[in-house]
Amino acid sequence: MFEKLFGKKKSKEVAKDRLKMVLIHDRRLISATTLNEMKDDLIKVISKYLKIDRQEINIQFDVETENRNKGALIVNVPVKEVIRK
């Protein structure tokens, strides 16, 4: 729906998003392997209840600047449809 309204992302926007991810990965306390495992587990659980766009899921771990031992897990999951049971 949003693609129809706003069009697909331009290559510069995709590159900007990728650069943000690289910078975030440099600052986080969680390894890329652990982050990918978390993403796979979240996909399994969320897919039981929602039809999602697996390719567009974005997971970040943002570390606090004052206390490097604390952070926030940020998960963006585009939902296509709610599964009715």
N, C-alpha and C positions, 0 to 999 in steps of 0.2 A: 504494500500500500504506500509506504513512504517513498519507495523508488519511483512510483508513478508521479508523486507530488514533487519530489526534489531531484529526481534523476539518480543515476548511479554515482558512486564516489569517483572523483577524478584521480588520476594517478598520483598527483602531488598530495592529495589528501590521504591516500593509502600509504604513501611514503612517510608522511608526517606521523600517521598512526604507528607505523612500524618503528620509527625513530623514538617515539614516546615509549614504546614497549622496551626497546633496548635500554633506554635511560632508566626506566623503572626496574628492569632486571639487574642493572648495575647497583642499585640502591637497596634492594631487598635482602632479606635474611634467608629466604627459602630458595633452594636450588631449582634450576629449570626442570630437572627430573621430578622433583616433588610436586612442583606446580602443575606439571602435565598429568601426574598421577591423580592429583586432586581434581583436575578438570575432567578426567575420564570418570572418576567416581561420581562427581556432581552430575554429569551427563546421564549416567545410568539411573540415578535417583530421580532427577527432574523429568526424564523421559517417561516415567511411569504415570505422570500426571498431566504433562503438557507435551504438545508437539512443538519442537524447538528447531531453530536453525543452528545445527551443530557447528557449521563452518564459521559462524559469526559470533560465537561465544567468546567473551573477553574476560580473562581473570587476571587480576593484578594484586600484588601485595605491596602496599604503600607503607614505608617505614616512617615513623615519626622522626622529625629532625632533632628534637630535644632528647629523646630517649630511644636509641637505636634498638632496644630490646622489645619495643612495642610497635604495633602497626595495625593496619586495617586490611582485611581481605575484601576486595571489590569485585563483584561478579555481575557481568552484564549478559543476560540471556534473552535474545530475541525470541518471543513466543509467537508461534504461528496459530496455535489453536489449543483450547482447553479440552482435555479428554474427559468425556462424560461417562461415568460408570453407572 
